[in-house]
Amino acid sequence: MPSTTRTTTRRALAAAATLPLLIGALASCGYGSDAKTDEKKVAAEGEKLSADTVRLGYFPNLTHATALVGEQEGLLQKELGGTKLVSTTFNAGPSEIEALNAGSIDIGFIGPSPSINGYVKTKGTNLRIVGGSASGGVKLVVNPAKIKTLDDLKGKKIATPQLGNTQDVAFLNWISEKGWKVDAQSGKGDVSVVRTDNKVTPNAYASGAIDGAWVPEPTASKLVGDGAKVLLDESDLWPDKKFVITNVIVSQKFLKEHPDVVEAFLRGTVKTNAWINANQDKAKESANSKLKALSGKALSDKVIDAAWPSIQFTNDPLAATLQSQADHAVKAGLLKKPELSGIYDLKALNKVLKAEGQSEVSDAGLGVK
């Protein structure tokens, strides 16, 4: 059974509280802030790489299914050989970024906003994005009795997970493009943006406290199960219907000292994504089994079957969309214009992709020089 790492959590929350608002607002689309360590491990076998252990962080979330399935099926550990994979799960971006800063984890799966936040906060010294993991998996779901068209959102109360998080920024940008006005900090305006933890959102919807929500999976499908209707899939707003929802990040110190471990880990993520895409039904079962092991409760078949198709598992970090999301946060007044040059280092990933006979991916001009 997983055990709660309380010290990490307290440090993470304290650090998050001290961040300047314009940057600290860019938090994850998570479900809380507890960190949990999974004690059930696949045996490390074979030749050990340059590190005895690699410490992984991720969310118990379907948009982090590369991590869920990669661990459950032993695909990540297999590529690491005798180097032991030890994982910790987080329910919020600030705690995972703090763990990376503190050296408690080496590699993490995390969303675009906390990736930007972590990079900007340390002036580009603490992390690199080294790979992609997932695209999509975000929907606007509404009460069909109150909202039948997108124009009906005016005057309604719509939840997002957190001030300045990835979904909050996307919704504020969508509101702006509609020509409506909302104060980003208070959420008040032509639409009431109600910042609500994803754990609480289903109850808020059931009580009528909100009329809908712009949220990631599986929260969106949980709301649909409670009678809500999908009014918009965020993928429809992006070129080729793709936008980054989960990155693979690494501590710059760990990358410098253990490039062979990072390359092996990325080989594991590439092979995991290939397995997921070739075995969708088995992958859903695998991800749900891991979620049950981590939380004690699996998602219902109804929820996971509805949520899964909207998420694309990809090795491409979709770097151009990260820049766009940063631009949206600046436009909303939640972030000062960030300097993101050097946030990506895709050399190891592209080496792995080439070896696997796949096309290389782009850093959109934001890579290490």
N, C-alpha and C positions, 0 to 999 in steps of 0.2 A: 504494500500500500504506500502511496506517496505521503511524505511528511512535510509539514509546513516549515519553511525557513523564515522564522519570524524576524531574525536580525536583519536579513537582507531586505525584508519588506519595510521595517521601520526606517532603515537608512534611505530606501528608495523614496518613501513618502516624504521624509524630511527634505531630501534633495529636491523633489518635485515642487515642494512648497516654496522653495527659495528661488526658483527660476524666475527671471523677468517675465512679465505677463505676455509680452508680444512673442517671445520665443517659447516660454513654458506652456502656453496654451496649445501648442502643437503636440498633443498627446495622442496615444493610440486609440484604436477603436475597440478597446478591451472590455472585459467583464468585471473589473474590480482591480485589486492590487496585490493579492496574495501570490507568493511564489511557492511553488511546490516542486519537490525533487522526486523523480521516478526511481524507485529502488529496484524495479524489475528490469534487468539488463540482458541483452543478448551477449553471449560470451565473446570476448575479444580473442581471436585466434589468428595465427600467422605471424608474419614479420612485423615487428613494431616500427613505427615511423619515428620521426625526430622528437615527438612528444609522447610521454607515457599516457596522457589523458587529454581529450578535447572536451570542453564543457559547453554544452549547447543550451540555448534558451529559445522558447517559442510559446505560443498561446494554445490553449486547448480549444481550438476554433477551426471550423471547416476550411477557412481561407489559409490555414497553416497545415493543410492535409499532407503536404510533402513531408513535413516533419513527423506527423502522426503515423503515416503509412511507412515512411522510411525506417522509423524505429520499430513499429509493430512487425514488419516483415523482415527486419534485420538487414535491409539493403544498405543503410548507412554504415553500420558496423562492419559489414562484409568488406567494404572498400577501405576501411581504416585498418583492417588486419589486427595486429596485436596492440594497436593504440586504442585504449578504452574510451567509448563514448558515454558520457554522463550527462543527463539532461535535467533541466529545471524548467517548469512551466510558469509563466507569468500571465496575469490578467490585465495588465496595463502597460503602455509603452514606457512611461517614465521609469518604472521599476526595472524594466529590462535594460534600458539605456544606462541607468545608474549601475546595474550589475556589470555591464560591459566596461563602464568607466572605472569601476572599482577592481576589475580583474577577476570578478566572480564567475563570469562566463567568457568564452572566447569567440563563439560564433552564435548568431541569432537569426531567427526568422521574425520579421517585424514590418510594419506598414510604412508608407512613404512619409507621413508627417513626422513620426518620431525619428525616422532616419534623418530627415532634414534638421529637425530639432537638435539631435545629438551631434550632428556635424557642425552646425552653426554655433552651438553653445560652446564648443571647445575649439572654435576657430580652425576647424578642419584637422584636428590632431588625434581624434579618438577612434574613428571608424572608417571603414570603406564598405561600399556596396559591392559585393563580388558576384552576385547572381540574382536571377529572378526566381519566382516560385509560383505566383498566382496572379490572375487578372480577373476582374469582375466580382460577382458575388455581393453586389450592393443594390438595393431596391427601395423605391418609394412605395410604401403600402399605406392604404387609407381606409377609413370607415366608409363603405359604399353608400350608406344611408345619408351621409353628409357631403360626400365629395364624389362627383361622378366624372368630372373633367379636370385637367390641370389648372384651368382658370378658377375652378372652385376652391383652390387652396387659399386664395386671398381671404384674409380674416379668420383663418383657421389656426389651430395649434398643432404644430408638427414637431415631433421629437427628433433630435440627433443625439449621438452618444455622449458628446463632451464638447465644451467650448474649444474651437480651434482644431478638433480632431479631423481626420481625413474626410469623414462623411459630413461634418459640420461645414467644412470649407466648401465641399462640393455643392451642398444645398444653398449656402449663401451665394455662391457664384451663379447657380441656376436662378435664384430669386433676382439677382442683379440683372441677368440677361433678359428676364421677363419685364424689366423696367420698374419693378417694385422696390420699395425702400425698407430696409431693416437695419437697426443699429446692431452691429456685429457683437458688441460686448453684452448688451442686455437681452438681445434677441427680440426686442419689441419693434413693431412696425406693421407693414401691410400683411405680413404673416408673422405669427408668434412662433419663434424658434425656441423650443423647450428642451434644454439640455438634460437628458435623462439617461442614467446608467442602463445599459442593455439588459441587465438582470431585472430591472424594475419596469422596463418598457411594456411588457405584456400586461402587467397589472394596471399600469397607467392607462393603457388602451381599454382594458376591460371596464375600468371605472369611469371612462369618459373624460379623464383628465387631459387626454390628447386625442386629436382627430386622425392622426396618422404618424408615420415615422420614416425617415430616410436612414436606413440601417443596413449593416452587413448581415450575411448569413452566419448562423441559422436564425437570428432574431427575426428577420423578415418573414421566413416561413413559419415561425412560431406564431406570429401575428396573423398570418393567413389562416393558420389552423384555428384561430380564435374568431374568424369571420371577416378579417380585413381582405382587401383586394389589392393586387399589384397594379399600380397606376403607371409606373415608369421603372424600367431597368436602366441603371446608370450607364451600362455598357452602350446603350443606344446614343449616348451623348458624345462618344469618343470615336476618333477615326478608327476604322476597322473593328469597332466595338471592343477595343482593348485598352485597358489602363491598369497600371500597377496597383495591386492591393497588398502584396507581400513581397518583400525583398529578402535576400540573404546578406547579412552584414557580418563583418569580422573586425575584431580589435586590430588596429594597425600594428601594435606591438607583436601580437600573435602571428599576423601575416608575415611580418619581417623575420621572425625567429623560426617559424614553422611553415614555410610555403608548401612543403610536401604534404602536410596534414590538410591544409586548406584545399589543395588540389584533389586529394583523395576524397575529402568531404563533398566537394562539388561533383566529383564523379558519381558519388552516391546519390546526390540530389537529381542529377541528370538521369540516372538509371531508375530512380524512384518515379520521377515524372513520366518516363517512358512506360513503366509498369502500370501506373495509374491510368494513363490514357489508353493502354491496351486492355485493361481489365477493370472497366468502370464499376461493375457490380461488386466484384471482389474488393476493389479499392474502397467503396463505400462501407462495406462490412468491416474492413481493416481499420479505417479511420474511426468508425463508431466503436469498435472494440477497444481501441486505444483511449478514446474519450471516456468510455466506461471505466477503464482501469485508472484513469487520472482523476475522474470526478465522482465515481461510484454510480453514475447514471448515464445510460446511453440515450441518444436521441431516438424519438419514435420513427418508425419507417416512414410515416406520412411526412414528417418534417424533413428528414434527410433526403427523401426522394424528391421533394420539391426544391430543396436548396441546392443540391449537388449540380444539376445541369447548368446553373448560371455561373459557375466557377470554372475558369480555364487554368490548367496547370501548365506552366511554361517556364523554360529556362531563361527566356529573354526578360531582362529587368524593365523593359519598356521605358528607357531613360528619358525620352522626350516627354512622356506623360508625367514623370516626376517633376520636371521643370515646369510644366503647365500647372501642376498642383501647387507648387511653390508660388507661381505667379498669381494664382487665384487667392491664396492666403494674403499676399501683399495687397491685392486689389480690395479685399475685404477689410483691410486694416488690422489684421491679426499678426502680421509679420513684417518686419523691416526687410527690404530687398536683400536676399541672402546671396553670398558668394558660394556657389556650389561647385566650382571648378575643382577637380580632384576627388569628388565624392565617390567616383567609380574606379575600380581596378578590375577589369574583366579579362586580364591576360590568362589567368589560370582557367577560367570558364571556357574561353575560346579555344584553349589548348585541348581541353576535355572534349568539347563539341567537335573539333576537327578530328580527333581520334575516334569519335563515335560516328563519323561520317555525316555530321550535321553542320548547318551553316553557322558562321560566327554571328555574334550579336553586337549591337552598337552601344556606345556610351553617350551618344548624342553630343559629343564635344565636351563632356563633363568628366572625362577620365584623367587619371594621373598622367602628367606629362613625362 
